[in-house]
Amino acid sequence: MITFKSIRYKNFLSTGNNWTTISLNKTKSTLIVGQNGAGKSTILDALSFALFGKPHRNINKPQLVNTINNKDSVVEVEFIIGKALFKVVRGIKPQIFEIWKNGVMINQSSHAKEYQKVLEQNIIKLNHKSFHQIVVLGSSSFIPFMQLPAQHRRDVIEDLLDINVFSKMNTLIKEKNSVLKEKLKDNSYQLDILKNKLESQRKYIRDITQINEDEINDKKKKISEVESEIKQLHNSNATCSAFNEANAEEVSKQLKEANNKKQIILQDKASATSEIKTIVGDSKFYEQNDTCPTCSQEIEPDFKKRKIHECKQKALQTKETLERIQSEANDVAALIDEWNNKAEEIKDNNNLINTNNKLISSHQKQIDGFNLDIQRLSSREGDIGEANQELHDMNEERNELMEHKLTLNEEYSYNTVMAEMLKDTGIKTKVIKQYIPVINKLVNQYLQVLDFFVHFNLDESFQETIRSRHRDAFSYDSFSEGEKQRIDLALLFTWRMIAKMKNSVATNLLILDETFDSSLDHDGVDNLMKILHTLDDDTNVFVISHKGEILDGKFEEKLEFKKEKNFSKMVA
């Protein structure tokens, strides 16, 4: 329940720069009087402006600022919900909109509309229309319930019964379904794209498979050719190795022996050469000398002749020896050349083997490379493997999209069922059906108290049927203004009772604006006072009237408004 505690305002409409403060829960009944234009009904506009940002009457917002001061127009209203004390401050020039809870201002939204939603939907849980249907009845421009279109009547009753949450839920579900439709549309679009991708990928795999097979066959052919070359190289190495193994030892042995002989021959040749030189020296000595240079004795001719002959004989023998040695040297040299040629052949074979081995190694690397290419072409490492992986990923994505589509369709179906239940013809209608008889009963009870003996009936479409005692059927517009006001009063009290029963938008405040001054006769006034006196103690009634003399003494408190120096002023 909302218990309004106080309202105060300044520079609002005809009020000046001094605060006008009115307690809203001080007494059970308060009469507000004053001449026309004195500011009696300003309380209604101030209350409506503070809570909803717009006046009760049909007044443009800029006109709410006092035209003399033309600034600093402020309205503050305090109310209690549960154990929390709220204060709403709203002003013009400068613009002010603040909501306080227990002395702490609630964080303001960047948009005033969102801040207003917090106030209406989360705090007071009332909109402008519903608030005035249960709080205010008057002769001002506000439209009574019976003059509202059918949909607006439904909105008021949904607020009172606190079932407009179903409408909000329905709106949310419609918004969700709208989003789901877009998601389903996007899902179908993605599936179509993926379908085309899958077909293209399968064709690509078929093509690349054929290409890979051709490439693999080409690689295998090259491997075969290289293996044939390797075989030839191995055969060549085998021949060379066999020759080397058969001759290497013998060649080495024979070369060693020949070189040894060569060394002996060279030594013999050197000795023979040295001996010839000695013989030649001796021969020249005896040929050139007749006297011994050592002892100075004469050399005998026979001795000399014999020595020269001996020298010649020795020289001849030594020459023959040298010729023999030279012959042997020539034989050994020829033998060395022969074995050197075989050693060179062995060396050439070794070089050929090394060269062949390098070629074999190179060819083997070629084969390994070809085998890797074949492996790559035959497995995931090749293009076909990557293509198959991409195809697998596409199939997984398609499955996920299909599952997501099923989920979206399922959610959309559930939402459609819930939306059907939340439509006006669904759950809300069932709730309203339960309350329509109670509403009609309460309205008729209040009409009887107001001495208006008709049978009032609202149907589920909120169309009225009003029958007289003679069973004649009428509509609301068929009655006089006084009779209409009795119906409006009966509905006002009914809405308050329903709100209290439902505990949705119950409030302590009831304001009747010039209700006693318009179309009620003396009996109607007395009957209305009876109803007011039967209201609970937690109801605070404010009656605005410019005919105070009729109502004097019937209220616990009286507030009077006067105009002084063009400003409205309250006189308690």
ChimeraX attribute file (.defattr): number of C-alpha atoms within 10 A of each C-alpha:
attribute: neighborCount
match mode: 1-to-1
recipient: residues
	/A:1	15
	/A:2	18
	/A:3	20
	/A:4	21
	/A:5	19
	/A:6	17
	/A:7	22
	/A:8	21
	/A:9	27
	/A:10	23
	/A:11	27
	/A:12	30
	/A:13	23
	/A:14	20
	/A:15	27
	/A:16	24
	/A:17	17
	/A:18	12
	/A:19	17
	/A:20	18
	/A:21	16
	/A:22	17
	/A:23	13
	/A:24	24
	/A:25	19
	/A:26	13
	/A:27	16
	/A:28	21
	/A:29	22
	/A:30	21
	/A:31	23
	/A:32	26
	/A:33	27
	/A:34	21
	/A:35	15
	/A:36	13
	/A:37	13
	/A:38	22
	/A:39	22
	/A:40	25
	/A:41	25
	/A:42	21
	/A:43	23
	/A:44	20
	/A:45	21
	/A:46	27
	/A:47	21
	/A:48	20
	/A:49	23
	/A:50	26
	/A:51	27
	/A:52	19
	/A:53	18
	/A:54	18
	/A:55	21
	/A:56	23
	/A:57	14
	/A:58	11
	/A:59	13
	/A:60	10
	/A:61	12
	/A:62	12
	/A:63	11
	/A:64	23
	/A:65	24
	/A:66	20
	/A:67	15
	/A:68	14
	/A:69	13
	/A:70	17
	/A:71	17
	/A:72	19
	/A:73	24
	/A:74	26
	/A:75	29
	/A:76	23
	/A:77	25
	/A:78	20
	/A:79	21
	/A:80	18
	/A:81	14
	/A:82	9
	/A:83	7
	/A:84	10
	/A:85	16
	/A:86	21
	/A:87	24
	/A:88	20
	/A:89	19
	/A:90	23
	/A:91	24
	/A:92	19
	/A:93	12
	/A:94	11
	/A:95	10
	/A:96	14
	/A:97	20
	/A:98	18
	/A:99	21
	/A:100	15
	/A:101	15
	/A:102	12
	/A:103	11
	/A:104	10
	/A:105	13
	/A:106	13
	/A:107	10
	/A:108	14
	/A:109	12
	/A:110	8
	/A:111	8
	/A:112	13
	/A:113	10
	/A:114	12
	/A:115	17
	/A:116	19
	/A:117	15
	/A:118	17
	/A:119	18
	/A:120	16
	/A:121	11
	/A:122	10
	/A:123	12
	/A:124	21
	/A:125	18
	/A:126	21
	/A:127	17
	/A:128	17
	/A:129	18
	/A:130	22
	/A:131	21
	/A:132	23
	/A:133	22
	/A:134	26
	/A:135	21
	/A:136	22
	/A:137	24
	/A:138	23
	/A:139	17
	/A:140	14
	/A:141	10
	/A:142	16
	/A:143	14
	/A:144	23
	/A:145	22
	/A:146	18
	/A:147	13
	/A:148	12
	/A:149	11
	/A:150	13
	/A:151	11
	/A:152	15
	/A:153	19
	/A:154	18
	/A:155	17
	/A:156	24
	/A:157	23
	/A:158	19
	/A:159	20
	/A:160	28
	/A:161	23
	/A:162	17
	/A:163	18
	/A:164	18
	/A:165	14
	/A:166	19
	/A:167	17
	/A:168	12
	/A:169	15
	/A:170	21
	/A:171	15
	/A:172	14
	/A:173	20
	/A:174	17
	/A:175	12
	/A:176	15
	/A:177	22
	/A:178	13
	/A:179	13
	/A:180	20
	/A:181	15
	/A:182	12
	/A:183	15
	/A:184	21
	/A:185	13
	/A:186	13
	/A:187	18
	/A:188	15
	/A:189	12
	/A:190	15
	/A:191	18
	/A:192	13
	/A:193	11
	/A:194	17
	/A:195	15
	/A:196	11
	/A:197	14
	/A:198	18
	/A:199	12
	/A:200	13
	/A:201	17
	/A:202	14
	/A:203	12
	/A:204	15
	/A:205	20
	/A:206	13
	/A:207	12
	/A:208	16
	/A:209	18
	/A:210	13
	/A:211	13
	/A:212	21
	/A:213	14
	/A:214	12
	/A:215	15
	/A:216	20
	/A:217	12
	/A:218	14
	/A:219	19
	/A:220	16
	/A:221	13
	/A:222	15
	/A:223	20
	/A:224	13
	/A:225	14
	/A:226	18
	/A:227	17
	/A:228	12
	/A:229	15
	/A:230	20
	/A:231	13
	/A:232	14
	/A:233	19
	/A:234	16
	/A:235	13
	/A:236	16
	/A:237	20
	/A:238	13
	/A:239	14
	/A:240	21
	/A:241	17
	/A:242	13
	/A:243	14
	/A:244	21
	/A:245	12
	/A:246	11
	/A:247	17
	/A:248	18
	/A:249	11
	/A:250	15
	/A:251	20
	/A:252	15
	/A:253	13
	/A:254	17
	/A:255	21
	/A:256	14
	/A:257	14
	/A:258	21
	/A:259	16
	/A:260	13
	/A:261	16
	/A:262	19
	/A:263	13
	/A:264	14
	/A:265	20
	/A:266	15
	/A:267	13
	/A:268	16
	/A:269	20
	/A:270	13
	/A:271	14
	/A:272	20
	/A:273	16
	/A:274	13
	/A:275	16
	/A:276	21
	/A:277	13
	/A:278	14
	/A:279	21
	/A:280	16
	/A:281	13
	/A:282	17
	/A:283	21
	/A:284	13
	/A:285	16
	/A:286	20
	/A:287	13
	/A:288	9
	/A:289	13
	/A:290	15
	/A:291	14
	/A:292	12
	/A:293	9
	/A:294	6
	/A:295	7
	/A:296	9
	/A:297	10
	/A:298	11
	/A:299	14
	/A:300	11
	/A:301	11
	/A:302	9
	/A:303	11
	/A:304	17
	/A:305	15
	/A:306	13
	/A:307	17
	/A:308	20
	/A:309	13
	/A:310	15
	/A:311	21
	/A:312	17
	/A:313	13
	/A:314	16
	/A:315	20
	/A:316	14
	/A:317	14
	/A:318	20
	/A:319	16
	/A:320	13
	/A:321	16
	/A:322	21
	/A:323	13
	/A:324	14
	/A:325	19
	/A:326	16
	/A:327	13
	/A:328	15
	/A:329	21
	/A:330	13
	/A:331	14
	/A:332	20
	/A:333	16
	/A:334	13
	/A:335	16
	/A:336	20
	/A:337	14
	/A:338	15
	/A:339	21
	/A:340	16
	/A:341	13
	/A:342	19
	/A:343	19
	/A:344	12
	/A:345	17
	/A:346	20
	/A:347	15
	/A:348	14
	/A:349	20
	/A:350	16
	/A:351	13
	/A:352	16
	/A:353	20
	/A:354	13
	/A:355	14
	/A:356	19
	/A:357	16
	/A:358	12
	/A:359	15
	/A:360	20
	/A:361	13
	/A:362	14
	/A:363	18
	/A:364	16
	/A:365	12
	/A:366	16
	/A:367	20
	/A:368	13
	/A:369	14
	/A:370	19
	/A:371	16
	/A:372	15
	/A:373	18
	/A:374	20
	/A:375	14
	/A:376	17
	/A:377	21
	/A:378	17
	/A:379	14
	/A:380	14
	/A:381	13
	/A:382	17
	/A:383	17
	/A:384	23
	/A:385	17
	/A:386	14
	/A:387	18
	/A:388	18
	/A:389	13
	/A:390	14
	/A:391	19
	/A:392	13
	/A:393	12
	/A:394	17
	/A:395	15
	/A:396	12
	/A:397	15
	/A:398	18
	/A:399	13
	/A:400	12
	/A:401	18
	/A:402	15
	/A:403	12
	/A:404	15
	/A:405	20
	/A:406	13
	/A:407	13
	/A:408	18
	/A:409	16
	/A:410	12
	/A:411	15
	/A:412	21
	/A:413	13
	/A:414	14
	/A:415	19
	/A:416	16
	/A:417	11
	/A:418	17
	/A:419	21
	/A:420	14
	/A:421	16
	/A:422	22
	/A:423	16
	/A:424	17
	/A:425	11
	/A:426	14
	/A:427	16
	/A:428	19
	/A:429	17
	/A:430	12
	/A:431	13
	/A:432	22
	/A:433	13
	/A:434	10
	/A:435	16
	/A:436	17
	/A:437	15
	/A:438	13
	/A:439	20
	/A:440	17
	/A:441	16
	/A:442	20
	/A:443	24
	/A:444	21
	/A:445	18
	/A:446	23
	/A:447	23
	/A:448	16
	/A:449	17
	/A:450	24
	/A:451	15
	/A:452	17
	/A:453	15
	/A:454	19
	/A:455	20
	/A:456	23
	/A:457	19
	/A:458	15
	/A:459	13
	/A:460	16
	/A:461	13
	/A:462	18
	/A:463	14
	/A:464	16
	/A:465	15
	/A:466	17
	/A:467	16
	/A:468	13
	/A:469	9
	/A:470	7
	/A:471	10
	/A:472	10
	/A:473	15
	/A:474	16
	/A:475	13
	/A:476	18
	/A:477	11
	/A:478	11
	/A:479	13
	/A:480	11
	/A:481	14
	/A:482	15
	/A:483	20
	/A:484	18
	/A:485	21
	/A:486	24
	/A:487	24
	/A:488	22
	/A:489	24
	/A:490	23
	/A:491	25
	/A:492	23
	/A:493	21
	/A:494	22
	/A:495	25
	/A:496	22
	/A:497	18
	/A:498	22
	/A:499	21
	/A:500	16
	/A:501	13
	/A:502	13
	/A:503	16
	/A:504	19
	/A:505	23
	/A:506	23
	/A:507	24
	/A:508	20
	/A:509	21
	/A:510	22
	/A:511	23
	/A:512	21
	/A:513	22
	/A:514	21
	/A:515	22
	/A:516	25
	/A:517	17
	/A:518	14
	/A:519	18
	/A:520	20
	/A:521	12
	/A:522	11
	/A:523	11
	/A:524	20
	/A:525	17
	/A:526	15
	/A:527	19
	/A:528	21
	/A:529	16
	/A:530	13
	/A:531	15
	/A:532	17
	/A:533	15
	/A:534	8
	/A:535	14
	/A:536	10
	/A:537	11
	/A:538	13
	/A:539	19
	/A:540	22
	/A:541	23
	/A:542	24
	/A:543	25
	/A:544	26
	/A:545	25
	/A:546	20
	/A:547	15
	/A:548	19
	/A:549	9
	/A:550	13
	/A:551	17
	/A:552	13
	/A:553	11
	/A:554	13
	/A:555	18
	/A:556	12
	/A:557	16
	/A:558	19
	/A:559	16
	/A:560	20
	/A:561	20
	/A:562	19
	/A:563	17
	/A:564	10
	/A:565	8
	/A:566	12
	/A:567	18
	/A:568	22
	/A:569	21
	/A:570	20
	/A:571	11
	/A:572	10
